[in-house]
Amino acid sequence: MNKIWMSVVIAALFEVGWVIGLKHASGVWEWAGTFVAIVVSFYLMIAASRTLPVGTVYAVFVGLGTAGTVIAEIVLFGAEIQLAKLLMIGTLLLGVIGLKLLSHGKTEEKGGA
């Protein structure tokens, strides 16, 4: 996995952090951590979209973030495990992997107007 795709994965991990923070933060430090996670997450996603197709980056970012959030809710907060939900997460991850395999970086910069 190259450096740019790794930044998308890390951005998705930070997305999981800020989504959980929005739901569970109660103190100043928890809200500060949530804010930092938002900034890091979007910075990495935007930086990756400068090289990779923006639609693919966003789809992978959201897909991994969604899957990670559901898994974190199950593991960390005891959310109910539902087979249908796990199958949908698996389908989502297959789509994310497919998008990653089919995408290529921008091969040339287009001239400005």
C-alpha positions in Angstrom: 0.0 0.0 0.0 1.5 3.3 -1.0 1.8 6.4 1.2 -1.2 8.2 -0.2 -3.6 5.3 0.4 -2.1 4.9 3.9 -3.1 8.5 4.6 -6.7 7.6 3.5 -6.8 4.7 5.9 -5.4 6.8 8.7 -7.9 9.5 7.9 -10.7 6.9 8.3 -9.3 5.8 11.6 -9.4 9.4 12.8 -13.0 9.6 11.4 -13.9 6.7 13.7 -12.4 8.6 16.6 -14.3 11.8 16.0 -17.6 10.0 15.3 -17.3 8.2 18.6 -16.3 11.5 20.2 -19.4 13.3 18.9 -21.5 10.6 20.6 -19.7 10.0 23.8 -17.6 13.1 24.7 -18.6 14.8 27.9 -15.6 16.7 29.1 -13.4 19.5 27.7 -10.5 17.1 26.9 -12.8 14.6 25.1 -14.3 17.4 23.0 -10.7 18.7 22.3 -9.7 15.3 21.1 -12.8 15.0 19.0 -11.9 18.4 17.4 -8.3 17.3 16.7 -9.6 14.0 15.2 -11.9 16.0 12.8 -9.1 18.3 11.7 -6.6 15.4 11.1 -9.2 13.3 9.4 -10.2 15.9 6.9 -6.7 17.2 6.3 -5.5 13.7 5.4 -8.5 13.0 3.2 -8.1 16.3 1.3 -4.4 15.8 0.9 -5.0 12.4 -0.6 -7.6 13.8 -3.0 -4.9 16.0 -4.6 -3.3 12.9 -6.1 -6.1 10.2 -6.2 -9.6 10.6 -7.7 -11.6 12.6 -5.2 -14.7 10.4 -5.6 -12.7 7.3 -4.9 -10.9 8.8 -1.9 -14.2 10.0 -0.4 -15.9 6.6 -0.9 -13.1 4.7 0.6 -12.8 7.2 3.5 -16.5 7.0 4.3 -16.7 3.3 3.8 -13.8 2.5 6.1 -15.0 5.0 8.6 -18.5 3.5 8.6 -17.2 0.0 9.0 -14.8 1.1 11.7 -17.4 2.9 13.6 -19.8 0.0 13.6 -17.0 -2.4 14.7 -15.9 0.0 17.4 -19.4 0.4 18.8 -19.6 -3.4 19.0 -16.2 -3.9 20.6 -15.9 -0.9 22.8 -19.5 -0.1 23.7 -21.3 -3.5 23.6 -23.6 -2.7 20.7 -25.7 -5.7 19.5 -24.1 -7.9 16.9 -26.5 -8.5 14.0 -25.6 -10.9 11.2 -27.3 -8.7 8.5 -25.3 -5.7 9.7 -22.0 -7.6 9.5 -22.9 -8.9 6.0 -23.6 -5.3 4.9 -20.3 -4.2 6.3 -18.5 -7.0 4.4 -20.3 -5.9 1.2 -19.2 -2.3 1.9 -15.6 -3.3 2.4 -15.6 -5.4 -0.8 -16.8 -2.2 -2.6 -14.1 -0.1 -1.0 -11.4 -2.7 -2.0 -12.8 -2.8 -5.5 -12.6 1.0 -5.8 -9.1 1.1 -4.5 -8.0 -1.6 -7.0 -9.6 0.2 -9.9 -8.3 3.7 -9.1 -5.2 5.3 -10.4 -3.5 8.5 -9.4 -3.8 11.6 -11.6 -1.5 11.0 -14.5 -1.3 14.6 -15.6 -2.2 17.9 -14.3 -4.7 19.8 -16.3 -3.8 23.4 -17.2 -5.5 26.2 -15.4 -8.0 28.5 -17.2 
